[in-house]
């Protein structure tokens, strides 16, 4: 069984096994000469995966890297025998104050899930994205990207498959995040999990390159242990496209007890 992990490096892929499922994590910096501003958090208590986080930093050469790591580190410090919604929210709010305290204009997006007693709850702040898929690829839940483009897609004004081609809205504008004033956290209800469900979290370096149907396909098709490998191969074959930005992806396959 695995313990809690915070992952932020130039390129790393790891797998963690828990009583309630299997997690695959991948993070890779862009091909530009700068640190990886994405940070991933995996939080475990007594052999159970309790929470997953992807944070994408913004602001200067080092500022974004520091901001995203602050988010993941602050949540780790909040861990106790009971990591519940209140502690989770308190940790995000504390991270927001710490990032603002840097006074260097840094910020970070945040998408995370809390897994408790056969349910999952989604937390979102910015344009990093989380999904819940059924074992056959059905989309059960998707967070909304907090950006003009994301709101346009959600409202139906901009078809997702035409978002890049249309050129109607810049895709690098983010309207919410840790360190923003004011910062807003979007919560889902608690959603029941079925055996084999897939929880997928990703930075916009992943989500902006694929239609929703494509994300569902690579998250749920084939042998679970090979899915991240398939994505890594894609980035290596066309780094100019896929590594234009930092890439971070977490897949978690839920196993009911």
BAPANU-727196 format. One line per 5 residues: number of its first residue (from 1); for each residue x, y, z of C-alpha. Coordinates in Angstrom, 1 decimal. Example, Ala and Ser with C-alpha at 12.3 -4.5 7.8 and 13.67 -1.06 7.14 Angstrom:
1 = 12.3/-4.5/7.8 ~ 13.7/-1.1/7.1
***
This chain:
1 = 0.0/0.0/0.0 ~ 1.1/3.6/-0.7 ~ 1.3/6.7/1.4 ~ 0.6/10.3/0.5 ~ 2.6/11.8/-2.3
6 = 3.4/15.2/-3.7 ~ 4.7/15.1/-7.2 ~ 6.4/18.0/-9.0 ~ 9.4/17.3/-11.3 ~ 10.5/17.7/-14.8
11 = 9.0/14.3/-15.8 ~ 7.6/11.5/-13.6 ~ 5.1/8.7/-13.8 ~ 4.1/6.6/-10.8 ~ 1.5/4.1/-9.7
16 = 0.0/3.8/-6.2 ~ -2.2/1.0/-5.0 ~ -4.8/1.4/-2.2 ~ -7.5/-0.7/-0.5 ~ -10.1/1.4/-2.4
21 = -8.4/1.6/-5.8 ~ -5.4/2.1/-8.0 ~ -3.9/5.5/-9.0 ~ -1.7/6.4/-11.9 ~ 0.0/9.9/-11.9
26 = 2.0/11.6/-14.6 ~ 3.5/15.1/-14.7 ~ 5.8/16.5/-17.4 ~ 7.1/20.1/-17.8 ~ 6.7/21.9/-21.1
31 = 9.5/22.0/-23.6 ~ 10.3/25.6/-22.5 ~ 13.2/26.4/-20.2 ~ 11.2/26.9/-17.0 ~ 10.2/24.8/-14.0
36 = 7.2/22.5/-14.0 ~ 4.4/24.8/-12.6 ~ 2.0/21.8/-12.1 ~ 1.9/20.0/-8.8 ~ 0.0/16.8/-8.0
41 = -1.1/15.6/-4.6 ~ -2.3/12.1/-3.6 ~ -3.4/11.8/0.0 ~ -3.9/8.5/1.9 ~ -5.0/7.5/5.4
46 = -4.7/4.0/6.7 ~ -4.3/2.4/3.2 ~ -7.2/4.3/1.7 ~ -6.9/7.0/-1.0 ~ -8.8/9.9/0.5
51 = -8.0/12.8/-1.9 ~ -6.4/13.7/-5.2 ~ -5.3/17.1/-6.4 ~ -3.9/18.8/-9.5 ~ -2.8/22.4/-9.2
56 = -1.4/24.5/-12.1 ~ 0.6/27.5/-11.0 ~ 0.7/30.9/-12.6 ~ 3.0/33.9/-12.2 ~ 6.6/34.4/-13.2
61 = 9.4/32.0/-13.6 ~ 9.3/30.6/-10.0 ~ 6.0/32.1/-8.7 ~ 3.7/29.5/-10.3 ~ 5.9/26.6/-9.2
66 = 5.7/27.9/-5.6 ~ 2.0/28.6/-5.7 ~ 0.9/25.2/-6.9 ~ 3.2/23.4/-4.4 ~ 1.8/25.5/-1.6
71 = -1.7/24.2/-2.5 ~ -0.6/20.6/-2.4 ~ 1.5/21.0/0.7 ~ -1.2/22.8/2.7 ~ -3.7/20.1/2.0
76 = -1.1/17.5/3.1 ~ -0.7/19.3/6.4 ~ -4.4/19.3/6.9 ~ -4.5/15.5/6.9 ~ -5.7/13.7/10.0
81 = -7.6/10.5/10.8 ~ -10.6/12.2/9.2 ~ -10.0/14.3/6.1 ~ -13.5/15.7/5.6 ~ -15.0/18.5/3.5
86 = -14.5/21.1/6.2 ~ -10.8/20.4/6.5 ~ -10.4/20.2/2.8 ~ -12.0/23.6/2.3 ~ -10.1/25.1/5.2
91 = -6.8/23.9/3.6 ~ -7.7/25.5/0.2 ~ -8.5/28.8/1.9 ~ -5.3/28.7/3.9 ~ -3.3/28.0/0.7
96 = -5.1/31.0/-0.9 ~ -3.9/33.3/2.0 ~ -0.3/31.9/1.8 ~ -0.1/32.4/-2.0 ~ -1.4/36.0/-1.6
101 = 1.2/36.5/1.2 ~ 4.0/35.9/-1.3 ~ 3.2/39.3/-2.8 ~ 4.7/38.4/-6.2 ~ 1.5/38.1/-8.2
106 = 1.5/34.3/-8.1 ~ -1.6/32.1/-8.4 ~ -2.7/28.6/-9.0 ~ -5.7/26.7/-10.4 ~ -6.9/23.8/-8.4
111 = -9.0/20.7/-9.1 ~ -9.5/18.0/-6.5 ~ -11.6/15.2/-5.2 ~ -12.4/13.8/-1.8 ~ -13.2/10.1/-1.6
116 = -15.3/9.0/1.4 ~ -17.3/5.9/2.2 ~ -18.1/5.0/-1.5 ~ -18.7/8.6/-2.5 ~ -16.7/11.3/-4.3
121 = -17.0/15.0/-4.1 ~ -15.4/17.4/-6.5 ~ -13.7/20.8/-5.7 ~ -12.7/23.2/-8.4 ~ -11.0/26.6/-8.7
126 = -9.7/27.7/-12.1 ~ -9.4/25.9/-15.4 ~ -7.9/22.6/-14.4 ~ -10.5/19.9/-14.9 ~ -11.8/16.7/-13.2
131 = -14.1/14.0/-14.6 ~ -16.0/11.0/-13.2 ~ -16.4/8.2/-15.8 ~ -18.2/4.9/-15.6 ~ -16.2/1.8/-16.4
136 = -17.5/1.9/-19.9 ~ -16.7/5.5/-20.6 ~ -20.0/7.2/-19.7 ~ -19.4/10.7/-18.3 ~ -21.0/10.9/-14.9
141 = -19.7/14.3/-13.9 ~ -17.4/17.0/-15.2 ~ -16.2/20.2/-13.5 ~ -16.6/23.5/-15.3 ~ -13.5/25.4/-16.3
146 = -13.5/28.9/-14.7 ~ -12.6/30.8/-17.8 ~ -14.4/32.7/-20.5 ~ -13.8/29.8/-22.9 ~ -15.0/27.2/-20.3
151 = -18.2/29.1/-19.5 ~ -18.8/29.5/-23.3 ~ -18.5/25.8/-23.8 ~ -20.7/25.0/-20.8 ~ -23.4/27.4/-22.0
156 = -23.4/25.9/-25.4 ~ -22.3/29.1/-27.1 ~ -19.0/27.6/-28.1 ~ -19.0/23.9/-29.2 ~ -16.1/22.1/-27.4
161 = -14.8/20.6/-30.7 ~ -14.7/24.0/-32.3 ~ -13.3/26.0/-29.3 ~ -9.7/26.2/-30.7 ~ -10.7/26.6/-34.3
166 = -13.3/29.2/-33.7 ~ -10.9/31.7/-32.1 ~ -13.7/33.5/-30.4 ~ -12.2/33.5/-26.9 ~ -8.6/33.3/-25.8
171 = -7.9/29.9/-24.2 ~ -5.3/31.3/-21.8 ~ -7.6/33.6/-19.8 ~ -8.4/32.2/-16.3 ~ -11.1/34.0/-14.2
176 = -10.6/32.2/-10.9 ~ -7.8/30.6/-8.9 ~ -6.0/30.4/-5.6 ~ -4.4/33.8/-5.1 ~ -7.1/35.6/-7.0
181 = -9.2/38.3/-5.4 ~ -11.8/37.1/-4.7 ~ -11.1/33.3/-4.8 ~ -14.1/31.1/-5.3 ~ -14.4/27.3/-4.7
186 = -17.0/25.3/-6.7 ~ -18.2/22.1/-5.0 ~ -20.2/19.2/-6.3 ~ -22.6/17.1/-4.3 ~ -21.4/13.8/-3.0
191 = -21.6/11.4/-5.9 ~ -21.9/7.6/-5.4 ~ -19.1/5.5/-6.8 ~ -19.5/2.2/-8.6 ~ -16.8/-0.5/-8.8
196 = -14.5/0.3/-11.7 ~ -15.4/4.0/-12.0 ~ -12.6/6.2/-13.2 ~ -11.8/9.6/-11.6 ~ -9.6/11.7/-13.9
201 = -7.9/15.0/-12.9 ~ -5.8/17.1/-15.3 ~ -4.2/20.4/-15.9 ~ -5.3/22.5/-18.9 ~ -2.1/21.4/-20.6
206 = -3.9/18.1/-21.1 ~ -7.6/19.0/-21.4 ~ -7.2/21.8/-24.0 ~ -5.9/19.4/-26.6 ~ -8.7/16.9/-26.6
211 = -12.5/16.8/-27.1 ~ -14.4/15.4/-24.1 ~ -15.1/12.1/-26.0 ~ -11.3/11.7/-26.5 ~ -10.6/12.3/-22.8
216 = -13.2/9.7/-22.0 ~ -11.6/7.2/-24.4 ~ -8.0/7.4/-23.2 ~ -9.2/7.5/-19.5 ~ -11.3/4.4/-19.7
221 = -10.2/2.2/-22.7 ~ -7.8/-0.7/-22.5 ~ -5.8/-2.1/-19.6 ~ -5.8/0.5/-16.8 ~ -2.0/0.3/-16.2
226 = -1.3/1.1/-19.9 ~ -3.5/4.2/-20.2 ~ -1.0/6.7/-18.8 ~ 1.8/5.0/-20.9 ~ -0.4/5.6/-24.0
231 = -0.7/9.2/-23.1 ~ 3.0/9.6/-22.5 ~ 3.8/8.0/-25.9 ~ 1.5/10.6/-27.5 ~ 3.4/13.5/-25.9
236 = 6.7/12.1/-26.9 ~ 5.7/11.6/-30.5 ~ 4.4/15.2/-30.8 ~ 6.1/17.3/-28.1 ~ 5.6/20.5/-30.0
241 = 1.8/20.1/-29.7 ~ 1.4/18.3/-26.4 ~ 4.3/19.9/-24.4 ~ 3.5/23.5/-25.3 ~ 2.4/23.6/-21.7
246 = 3.1/21.5/-18.6 ~ 1.1/18.3/-18.6 ~ -0.3/16.6/-15.5 ~ -2.8/13.8/-15.3 ~ -4.2/11.6/-12.5
251 = -6.3/8.5/-13.2 ~ -7.9/6.7/-10.3 ~ -9.8/3.4/-10.7 ~ -12.2/2.9/-7.8 ~ -12.5/-0.5/-6.2
256 = -15.5/-1.1/-3.9 ~ -14.7/-3.1/-0.7
***
